[in-house]
Amino acid sequence: MVLKNIQVIVNKNTIGEIDFIIFDKKYNDFIHVELVYKYYIYENRFAKELDRYIGPNRNDTLVKKLTKLKNKQLPLLFKDETQKYLKAVSYTHLR
């Protein structure tokens, strides 16, 4: 593990957080890892299978979480702000 819990901040606003950056010695490359754990209740009254997994507060759903991961958390790595930050931090941590 090279870095963990990296908050990406732009103009004093947190635009996201990267959970882990690890280094794969076999392939000589960095890997971005997002760790997600949640508990969902299975409700069989919904037509679509994925819609049946809802959070305990009934507002959160597995579909919402997957959408957030796909559209916000995973693309965060490729934003210019994140790349600049990672280059600066990696330089410090990897020396």
N, C-alpha and C positions, 0 to 999 in steps of 0.2 A: 504494500500500500504506500503510495507516494503522498497523496493528499486526501483529506476527508472533510466533510461538512463545509464546503466552499460556498459562501454566500457571495453572489454576484451583485454588487451595488453600483448603481449609476445615479449620479446627482442626489446622493443620500437616500435613495430608494432601492430596496432589495427587489431585484427583478426575478430572482430564483435562487435555488440552492442545488449544488451538485453533491451527491452523497459521497462518492469515492472516485478517485483516480488511482488505478493500479498499474503496475508495469509488468508486462508479460516478458520474462527473460527468454522464453523459447522463441517468440516471434519478434523480440526486440521492439515492442510497441506499447503504447499506453492504451488503457481500456477504461471507459466511463461506465460506472456501475451505479444504478439507482436501486436502493433497497426499499421495498414496499411491503408492508404487512397490514392487513386490515381484517376485521371480522365482519362477515355478512350473514344475514338471515335469509334462508331460502323461502321464497313465497311462490307457491305454485299457481297462484291465481292469474299471473301475467302470461300472455300468449308467447312471447319470445323468451327463449331460455336465458339469455344473458340479462334480461330485464328482471328476472326472478331473484337476483342477488341484491339485497338492499341492506344498508347499514342500520345499526341499532337505533339511530335517531330518525330513520325513515326518509331523510333528505338525501343522504349519500347512497350512491348505487355503484355497483361494479362498472357499469357502462360509463358513468361520470368519471370515475377514477381512471379508467383506460383512456378516455378522451383527453383528460388533463395530462396524463403521461405522454400521450402521442403528440398533442398540440403545444404543450408548454414545457414540461420538464425535460424531455429528451432533446428537443430542438435548442434548448438553452445553451448546450455545449457549442453550437455552431454560430452563435451570435458574436458579432465583432467585439462587444464589450467583454464577453466571456473569454474569447481568445486572447485579447490583450492582457486580461487579468491572469490567465493561466500561464502565459509566457513569462510574465514578471514573477509570479509566485514559483513556477517550476524552476526558473533560473536560480532562485534563492535556495529552494529545497533540494535541488539535484546536484549542487556543487559540493 
